[in-house]
Amino acid sequence: MSHFAAGAGTVREVDGMRDTLVLNASFEPLATVSLRRAVVLVLQGKAVVERARPELRVRGATVEVPVPQVIRLCRYVRVPFRRRAPWSRRGVLVRDRHRCAYCGRRATTVDHVVPRSRGGEDSWLNTVAACAEDNHRKADRTPEQAGMRMLALPFEPSPGDAMVLAVGLSGREELFLAPPLPVPGG
């Protein structure tokens, strides 16, 4: 188990922590890996750190390195093309940045635009993040039937966008992302 220091305190890595984005040599997002795996790839010379958390460092017996948030492989890896990002409830919340599609407050639930009872399915284009209050208020109706206006339309992220969003990058790294969500009627 790795240890890393943050200021004066020491924090333990949780096994299975998947918070480092791996880019191919061509800068395309490939996957997310554990902190341990990312550090091993860097120390073996198979990857370089593109972005690190400067306030956190991984310490070993003879080495200390910043905690990588994004690493890039030194050699290009051919991978099969994945056409679609797999849908998940967590993915919808991350895509919508945990903001309710109806009021903009913190979202903790996923709402089906067309309810499942009316033939709606679990898909990127039929689900949005919603606060519990708005999800309950909309109930088993479409937004139009409930008199609720959506602040943004759902979209299907590319597999690369989904990985970048899952890692929680912000600022310049958002250049990887699709354009901002379109606003209905705007």
FENDAUR-V319089 format. One record per residue. N is the residue number from 0. SS is DSSP state (helix for helix, strand for strand, loop for the rest). Layout:
[[N:SS] [N:SS]]
This chain:
[[0:loop] [1:loop] [2:strand] [3:strand] [4:strand] [5:strand] [6:loop] [7:loop] [8:strand] [9:strand] [10:strand] [11:strand] [12:loop] [13:loop] [14:loop] [15:loop] [16:loop] [17:strand] [18:strand] [19:strand] [20:strand] [21:strand] [22:strand] [23:loop] [24:loop] [25:loop] [26:loop] [27:loop] [28:strand] [29:strand] [30:strand] [31:strand] [32:strand] [33:strand] [34:helix] [35:helix] [36:helix] [37:helix] [38:helix] [39:helix] [40:helix] [41:helix] [42:helix] [43:loop] [44:loop] [45:loop] [46:strand] [47:strand] [48:strand] [49:strand] [50:strand] [51:strand] [52:strand] [53:strand] [54:strand] [55:strand] [56:strand] [57:strand] [58:strand] [59:loop] [60:loop] [61:loop] [62:loop] [63:strand] [64:strand] [65:strand] [66:strand] [67:strand] [68:strand] [69:strand] [70:strand] [71:strand] [72:strand] [73:loop] [74:loop] [75:loop] [76:loop] [77:loop] [78:loop] [79:loop] [80:loop] [81:loop] [82:loop] [83:loop] [84:loop] [85:loop] [86:loop] [87:loop] [88:helix] [89:helix] [90:helix] [91:helix] [92:helix] [93:helix] [94:helix] [95:loop] [96:loop] [97:loop] [98:strand] [99:loop] [100:loop] [101:loop] [102:loop] [103:loop] [104:loop] [105:strand] [106:loop] [107:loop] [108:strand] [109:strand] [110:strand] [111:strand] [112:loop] [113:loop] [114:loop] [115:helix] [116:helix] [117:helix] [118:loop] [119:loop] [120:loop] [121:loop] [122:loop] [123:helix] [124:helix] [125:helix] [126:strand] [127:strand] [128:strand] [129:strand] [130:loop] [131:helix] [132:helix] [133:helix] [134:helix] [135:helix] [136:helix] [137:helix] [138:loop] [139:loop] [140:loop] [141:loop] [142:helix] [143:helix] [144:helix] [145:helix] [146:loop] [147:loop] [148:loop] [149:loop] [150:loop] [151:loop] [152:loop] [153:loop] [154:loop] [155:loop] [156:loop] [157:loop] [158:helix] [159:helix] [160:helix] [161:helix] [162:helix] [163:helix] [164:helix] [165:helix] [166:helix] [167:loop] [168:loop] [169:loop] [170:helix] [171:helix] [172:helix] [173:helix] [174:helix] [175:helix] [176:loop] [177:loop] [178:loop] [179:loop] [180:loop] [181:loop] [182:loop] [183:loop] [184:loop] [185:loop]]
